[in-house]
Amino acid sequence: MLVPIFTLKLNHKINPRMVTIGKFDGIHPCLTAATQAGKVFIHNPHMRGQRQAAHRLSQSAQDSDISLLNINQAVSCLTAGTLGPNTTGDTLLVGTQTNLLAYDVHDNADIFYREVTDGANAIVLGKLGNIESPLAIIGGNCALQGFDFEGNDQFWTLLVGSEDFDIRVFKEDELVSEMAENETVTSLCHMHGSRFGYALANGTVGVYDRTARYWRIKSKNHAMSIHAFDLNADGVVELITGWSNGKIDARSDRTGEVIFKDNFSSSVAGVVEGDYRMDGQIQLICTSVDGEVRGYLPASKEMKGNLMDSSVEQDLIRELSQRRQNLLLELRNYEENAKQAVPGISDGDTQMGVIPANTQLQTALSVRAATESQKAHIELSISTPNETIIRAVLIFAEGIFEGESHVVHPSSQNLSGCVRVPIIPPKDIPVDLHVKAFVGGKSSTQFHVFEITRQLPRFSMYDLHVDPESPQPTGKVTFTINDRPQRVVMWLNQNFLLPEGIDTPDVTFTSLRDGGLLNISMLSTSGEITLNTDDIDLAGDLVQSLASFLAIEDLQAEADFPTYFGELRTTLTEVDEYHSVHQKLTAAIADHSNHIRNMLVQAEDARLMGDMKNMKKRYIELYDLNRDLINEYKIRSNNHNALLACLKSVNQAIQWAGRLRVGKPKNQVITACRDAIKNNNVNALFKIMRAGTASS
């Protein structure tokens, strides 16, 4: 069993995901974390009583080992590391929703303090591309920004699609690959080589190697922090996860098997590593939101690979014992079934589960249009070919059902050999449906379990039946491929739910989600394909799917979506208006602040001089000014939220424009759109979205 080598109880509440370790004097590691009171505490047990309070930094009244850094705003992210050449040790970087502070803890001085209008939700320190100096890279609501040690903005890029459940891999600012998940990604950590761990908002944790997912597990709790650390001394890092229920576990990077676990009394706030005892050994350091800190040493060579304590071993024995009982029960069922198969041997009138030898589980997928009582959906039909009945069906599918599973258990009056399950995929992604069905006779008390896997095609929510009165789509994307129409037909049959196979690439569908039309056509002479739809997101998905099927590396396209581009132009106008209002409100608040300072001095002067009448008058004016300031702040806050919503729409539009192309043309579109926004050139932006390039 691995036990903590040290435990601390700090009298400060810690914000989740806001824990780091820094050597601010270049020598001594200090545990640093954000608190709920708009402060950052720095725990340094190595230099007790030697630090003097100054500037932003103050000594904690409760603990002599802790210094407090006053931020006076809610902290949204923090980290520590080497940023500039002139600082003694690591730089502390603290982000809020409006600013970024780079602080020299050793010298108690600001290195720089910059306004970050897009907010700071995540922060990392490191080198990027050909930029020589390290950068503090800030992930905001819509953009990535990189600041050097002088506070200069050296790197800026749109982070497109930040809430669309995708993991994107960039080389510098060029998109290399992307992997679709079914929830918002909350944490990423590099493990070794091309392998990395990830966590989702729905409690999923797993490991990817490049674009291939090695394993994933899903918990009812949330992963608060993940970290890579070799805890069992086998030379390969494990994925350490801190959970919202206080559990810490270490899982094999290859299989996801738990090799160690421990528990805090409250939610885990962060998991970091460092030589906190300064004895030459790196410890894994885990913190809880209540301020409890535990440090773990990697296992010794004698314990290599075996960290399971006695309680874990007991859980394993209990699990194996339960499995043994289940197998014995299954064996008894087989014996009872064998009795029923022998003439003359009976156990009353009850059939114990004997079914014909030719019993199979059959599945079918079909598109069902909306009715008065039911939404449009995909129908999964599960049936048997004889008189057996299906007692219950369990379906496991990632990203479709709540909790990823669905159970159908018909009442005893409605039992039959066929069960129909409505399925409504929220997104156009291929999904594996893992089906388990309990099959037996009509009077059976024991059932056979049949298992089958059926894949739901990516574009299953599209129906071949078209209302002739439906308005034709005005949006379209056109591109040319060097391939035969038969290959496009193969792609259609594989990715759409078609009642019968089609033999032409010219086809029209109705979307079950919004009723809009999708028209696909191809000129066999030139290889030109046109996709007509008013949904630019769908058009991008179709282009990416077809290019992947045909192994196309680079694909240029021309696009025009009049309705959507008109809405986008309106959004860009609103962005300019919100920016203008933001600047005016900022100036007004600054004027009010100066006026308040002057008024406060006058009021205090009047008090010291005993002029109660003027003092009272000034304080009444101060009260009115303060009320106006609060109202202006509320207006500014609403304006800021509206601005962020518009910026997210713009970023989403750029992502969709990029997805209409493949490979280099895709990256060129995103880069050119970014430059157009930087230069505030709206006409160039739309030209790029349409033609894929600014020059035409």
N, C-alpha and C positions, 0 to 999 in steps of 0.2 A: 504494500500500500504506500502511495506517495502522500506525504503530509506536508503542510506548509512549513517552511523553515523560519518564517517570521510572520507575525500578525500585528496589524496596527489598527487602532480605533481613532479616527480623526473626527473632530467635532464639527464637521461640515458636510452638508448634503452635496452630492456630486451630480451634475447633469449627465444623463446618458450620452455616450459616444463623444464625450469631451474630456478625454484623459490622455496625457502624454508624459514623456520623460525627457528632460533636457539637462545638459551640462552647461549651465549658464556662466560658470567661471572657467569652463574648459576642463574641469577635473571631477567635480562632485555631481553625481546624478541626482536630480530633484524630481519628485513626483508632482505633476502640475495638472490641475483640473478646474473646470468652471463650476461655479455654484449657482444656486437659484436666485441669489440676491444681486446678480449683476457684477460679481467679483470673480477673480481667478486666484486660487490659493496655490502657493508654492511650498511644498514640504521639503525641507533640507535638514536632515538630522546630523549632518556632518560638520556643521559650523554653528553650533548653538551659541546664541548671544552675540555673534559677531556682526550681524547685519543691522544697519541703522535704517530707520524709516525715513523715506524721502520721496519727493515728487508723488507719483501715483502709489508707491509701495508703502504699506504700513504693516506693523507687527500685529499678529493675532493676540488678542487679550487672553484667549483660552489655551494657546499652545505656543511655546517659545520657538518650536521648530518650524512654525508656519508663518509665512508672509502673505499678505493679501494685496492683490492688485485691483484697484478700483476702476472698473470699466464704465459704470453708471448706465449701462444698457444691457439688455438680455444678450448673453453670449450665444452665438449660433454654431461656432466651430473654433478649434484651436489646434496648434501643433508647435513643435520646437525643432530646431535644426540649424545647420550652418547656412547663413544667408549672405553675409557680407564679409569682406576681408579685414575690416577694421574693428570688428567686435572681438571681445576676449574669448567668448565661448559661443554657445548656441543662442540663437535669437528666438524669442517667444512671439508667435503670431496669433493674434486674437481677432476673430471676425464677428461682426454683428450684422443685422439686416441693412445697415446703412454705411458702415465703415470697416476699415481694416487697420489694425494697430500692429506695428512691428516694434517690439520693446526689448531694450537691453537690460535684463534683470540685474546683471552684475554691477553696472554703472547707474542703475535707476534712472534711465533716460529713454525718451522716445527716439527711435531711429527714423520712423516716419509714421504719419497718420493720414490715411487717404479715404476719401469718400468713395464708396462702392455702390453706385445707384442700383445695380442689379441684385444687391445683397450678397452675403457670403454664407452658403449652406455647407460647404465642404472645403477643406484646404489640405494641400500636400506641398512638401518642399522637395525640389530636385532640379536636375538639368533637363533641358528640352532642346532637341535638335542641335542646330549650330550656334545657339545662344550660349556664350561662354560662361556667364555668371549664373549661379543658381537662381531659380525663380520660386516665388511663393505663388502657386497656382490656385486660384480661387474658383470654385464652382458656385455660380449664382443661380438665380431662378431660370435664366435663359442663356447665359453665356459663361465662357471660361476666360479668365484674365490672369496674366502672369506678371508679377511685380518683382523688380530687382531690388538690391539692397538700398538703393536710393529712393525707392518708391516709384520709379518710372514704369509705366505700363509697357512692357516689352512684348507681350503676346496677348492677342485677343482673338477669340473665335466663337462662333455660334455653337452652342451645344444643342443641336437639333433633336427634337423628340425626347426630351428628358423624362417624360412621364408615360412613355408608350411601351414600357416593360422590356425594352431591348438593352442588351449589353453590347456596347460598341467598342471596338479596338481601333485605336488611332496610331499611326506612325507619324510623329510630329503632329501636323494638323490634317493629315490625310487619312480618311476612313479606310481601314484595311478589311475588316469583317464585322459582322453583327450577328448576334444570337438572340432569338426571340424567347422571352420567358412569359409567364402568365400572371405576374404581379410586379409591382414597383421594386426595383433593385435598391436595397438599403445599404449594403456593404460589399466591398470587394477587397481581396488581399492576395498579393502575389505569394506563391508557395515555393516553387523551384522550377527552373527551365521555363516551359510554356504553360505550366499548370497554375491555376489560380482558384481561390475559393470565392463563393458568393453567398449572399443572404437576401431573401425577399421579405416583403412586408407581411406575407401570409404565414410566416413561420418556416419557410423552406430554406434549407442550407444544403450546399452541394459543392462539387469540384468540377471544373472544366479543364481539359487539356486542349489548347488551341480552341477549335470550335466544337469539339466533341465533349459531351457531358459524361463524366466518369460515373458519378452517382449523385443521388439527391435523397434527402429525408425531409419529412414534413412534420412539424410539431404544432400543437395547439397554442404553444407559447411563441414569443417573438425573439428572434436573435438580436441582441443589443450590440454585440461586438464580436468580430471574428479576427483571428490572428494566427499566423503560421509559426510554429515552434516545435523543435525536436524534443519532445517530453520523455520519450522512452529510449533515448540513446541508441537508436538504430541507424542513425546517419541520414534519415529522411524526415522532413518536418511533418507534423500532424496539423490538422485544422482544429484550433481551439475556439470554442464557441461559448460566449456568455449569454445566458437566457434571461428573459423577463421574470421568470419564477425563481431566480437566484441560482440556477444550476450552472455549473461549469463542466463542459465535457471536451475530451480530446478524441478525435476520430482519425482513423487511418486515411491517408490521402488517396489510397488505392480502392478501398472497399467501403469506407464510411463506417466501419465497425468501431464501436466505442471501446477505447483502451484505458480510459481513466475518467473519473467524474468526481465532483465535489459539490457542496451546496453552501450558498450564503443564505442569510435569513431574509434578504431583500433582493430586489432586482440588480443584476450586474450592470455597472455603469461603463466599464471599459477593461480591455485586456491589452497590456503592453509588456515590454521586456527591457531589462537593463541590469547592470551590475550594481544593485542597490546597496549591497553590503560592502562593496569595494574590496572583494576578496579574490578578484580575478575570474569569478564564475557568473555567467549570465543567468538571471532568474526570470521566470514567468511571473508577472505581477498582475493580479486581478483585483478590481475594486468594485464595491457595491455602491448604490445610490445613497446609502446611509453613512458612508465614509469608512467602511471596513476595508482594509487592505491586506491581502495575503500574497506572500512570495513563495514560489515553488522552484526547487532545483530540478534539473533533468535527472532522470534515473541513473544510478550507477551502472557500470558494465555488468555487474552480477545480476541486476534486475532487468537487463536489456529485454525490451519487448513485453515485459510482464508487469503491468501497473495495477491490475485488478485487485481491489481489496476484498476482504472477507464478505462484505455485504453484496458486492457485485457477484462474487462467486456463488453466494446463496441465491441470488436472483437467477443466475444461470442454472443452478441445480433445480430450482423451482420450475423454470421454463422447460427443462428437459423432462422433468417428472410429469408436467402437464402434457407434453408431447407424447410421452409413453402412454398416459391414460387415453389420449385421443386415438392412438394407434390400436390399443387393446379394444376400445369400443368399436373401431372400424372393423377389426378382425371378427368380433362377435357378430356384427351385422352381416359380414360375408358368410359366416357359418349359418346364420338364420336363413339367409337367402338360399344357401345350398340345400337346407332342409325343405324349403318350399318347392325347390326344383325336383325333389325326389317324390314320385307318386306314393300316396298312402301316408306321407308324413305331413301333418298339418298342425297349425297352432291356432285353432279357431278359424274364423272366417277372415281374419285380418291378414292381408298380404303385407309382408315385411319390406317390400321395396323391389320385388322382382319386376324387371322390365324386359321387353323383347330385345334380343341380341342386336337387332338392326337399328335400335334407337340412336338417333343423332340429333344434334342441336343445329338448327338451320337459322340463319340470320339474313335479313334483307333491309336495305336502306332506301327510302323513297322521300321525295319532296312533297310536302303537304301545304297547300295554300291556306290562307286565313279563312276561318268561318266565323259565324256570329258568336260561337262559344269558345273558340280557341284561336290563339295567334298562329301565324305561319311558322312552320317548324319542319325539322327532319324527323321522320318516323323510323325508329329502329324496331323491326318486327323479329321476334324470337319465337321459334316454333319447333315442334317435334313432328315427325312424319307418320305417327301412329296414334293410338288412343291414350297414350300417356299424358299426364298433366304436368304443367310447370307450377310448382308451389311458390317459388320466390326467385327473383332475379337481382343480382348485385352487379352494378356497372361501375368500374373505376375509369375515370377520364380526367386528364390534367387540364384545368382551366375551363371546364364546362359546368360542372356541378359544384355547388357549395360544399366545401370540405373534400372535393375531388371524388366523391362517391355518391351513388344513388341506389336506393333499394325500392323494388316493387314487390309488394306482398299482397296479392289479391285475396279477398275474403273467401271463405270456404264455399259460399254460394256462387261465386264467379270464377271458379277454377276451370281452366281449359288448357289446351295444348298450344296456345298462342298468347304471347304477351306483347303489347305495343307500347313503346316508350317514346314520348316526344322529346326531342333534343333541339336546343336553340344555341348554337355556338355564338359567343359574343364577338369573336373576331374571325377573320379568314385565315385560319391556320389548320394544317393537317393534325388530326388527333387520333390516337390509338384508343379504341374502346375495348377494355378488358371486361369480358362478360363471364359471370358465373351463374349458372342456373341449377335449381334443385328440381330434379325430374323423378317422377314415380308414378305408381298407379293411383286411381281415383280414391282408393281407401288406404293408401300407404301411410305409415307413420314414420318410415325411414326413406330417405331419398338419395339418389345418385347425384353427384355434383359434376356437371359438365362445364368445361372452361373453353372459351374461344376468344380470339382477338380479331377485331374488325377495324379497319382504318376508315375514318371519316375523311373524305377528300377535302382539300383546302377550300375550294369554292363550292361548298355543298348548299349554301343558302341562296342558290340561283335556280330559277325554274324556267324550263323551256317553253312553258305556256305563256303567251304574250297577248295582252289585250290590244286589239288593233287600234283602239281609240287612245292609247297611252301616248303622251307627247314624246317626240323623238329627242334624245339628248343633244345638247349643243356643244358639249365638251368633247375633245378628242386628242389622241396622241398617235403619231404616225412614225414608223421606223421600218427599216429594211433588214431582212435576214437572208443569209445564203443557205437556205435549207428548203427541203421539199414540203409541199402542203401536207403530205401524209404524216410528217413528223409533228406538225401543229395539231393535226387530228388526234394523234396519239396523246399529246399533252392534254387536249380537251377531254378525252375519254378518261384520262387518269386523274384529272383535277376537278371535274364537275360530276355531279350526280345525274347521269343520263339514263332514262328508262331503257333505251336501246343504244347500242353503239352508233355513232354518226360517222359519215364518211366524207364530210366537207368541212373546211375551216371557217366557212361563212355561217354564222349562227347568232341568234338573238336570245337573250335571257331577261327575265324579270327578277329584280332583287326582292327577296322575301322580307328584307328589313325595312326598306323605304318605298318599294314599288317602282323604283326607277329602272330604266331599261339599260341593258348592256349589249352592244352590238360588236361582234368580232368579224372582221373580213380580211381576206388576203388575195392579192393579185398574184396568181401563179407565175405570170411571165416575169415580173420584176422582184417578187419576194417581199413586196411592200405590205405591211400589216397595219390596219387601222383599228384602234379600240375607241368606240364611241360610248362615253358615259359622262355624266355630270359629277361623278364622285372621283376626284383626283387621287384620293387615297387608294381606292380600288384599282385605278389605272396603274398606279405604282406597284401595287401587289401583283397585278397580272404581268407587268413587264419583268419584274424580278423573278417570278415563278417560271415564266417561259424561257428567260435567259438561262436560268439554272438548269432547266430540263434539256435545253439545246446546247449547254456548255459554252455559252457566249461570254467572252471575257470583257469585251468593250462594245458598247452599243449607244449610238447617238440617236436622239429622237427630237421631233418637233411636236409641240403641244399647244393647245389653246383651250382654256376653260373660261369662257366669257363671264359666266355668272360668278364663279369663284374668284376670278381676278378682280372683278368689280367690287366684291366684298372686301378683298384684300386691300384694294386702293383706299377704300373708306377707312379700314383699320389703320393704315399708315398715316392718313390725315389725322385720325384721332390720336395717334402716338405723338405727332408734332404738337397737337393742342395740349395734351397732357404734359409734355415736356415744358411747354411755355408756361402753363399754370404752375408747374412744380418750381420753376425758377422764380416766378413772381411771389409765390408763397414763401419760399426760402428767404428771399430778400425781405419780405414783410415781417417774418418771424425774427430775423436778425435785427431789424429796426426796433421791433417791440422789445427785444432783449436788451438792447442798449438803453432804450427809454426806461425800462424797469430798473436797470442798474443806477441810472441817474436819479430816478425818483426815490430809490431806496436810500441813497446817500443824503438826499434832501430831507427825507423823513427822519433819518437818524440824527442829522444836524439839528433839526427842529426839536427832537427829543432831548438832546444834550443841552440845548439852550433853554429848555423849559417852555418852548412855544407849542403848547398842546394843541392849539387850534390848527396851526399849519401841519403839525405832525398827523393829526387825525385826517386832515384834508388829503395829504399825500398818501396815506395808507388806504383811503377810500379809492383814490385814483389807481393805486397799485392793485387793489382787488379787482377793479374793472379791467385793467390791462391784463391781469392774469387770466380772467375769464375769457377775454378776447383771444388770448394766446392759446388757451385750451381749445376753443372753437376752431381756430385756424389750424391747429394740429390735427383735429378730427378731419377737417376738409383735406388737408395734405395727405393724411393716411388713406382716405378713400380714393383720392386722386392717384396715389402711388399704387394701390391695389388694382385700380382700373388700368393703369399703365402697364403693370406686370401682365395682366390678362391679355392685353393687346400684343405685347412683345412675344408672349408664348404663341399667339396665333401666327405672328409673322415667322417665328422660328419653325413652327409646324409646317407652314407653307413652303419654306425653303427645303425642309426635309422631303416633303412630297415632290417638289420639283426635281430634287436630286434622284429620287427613286424612279423617276420616269426614264432614267438613263442607267447604264451599267459600266462599272470599271472606271477608267480615266475620265470619260465624259461626265460621270456622276460627280467625281471629286472636283472637276473643273467648274461645274455648275454651282456647287456649294461654296467654293472659294470665291467665284465671281460674284455671287449673290452677297456674300459677306462684305466684299470690297464695295459693292454698290451701296449697301446700307451704311458702311463707314463714311462714304462720301456723300451720303444723303441723295443719291441719284435714283429716284423712283422709276424713271423711264427706262434706265439701263437695267434695273432689277427685273421689270416685266419682260424686257427684250430677252434677257438671259433665260428666264423661266420658259419663254415660248420657244426660242431657237436653240437654247443650250449654250449660247455664247453671246457676248456683248456686241460683237461686230457682225453686221449683216448687210 
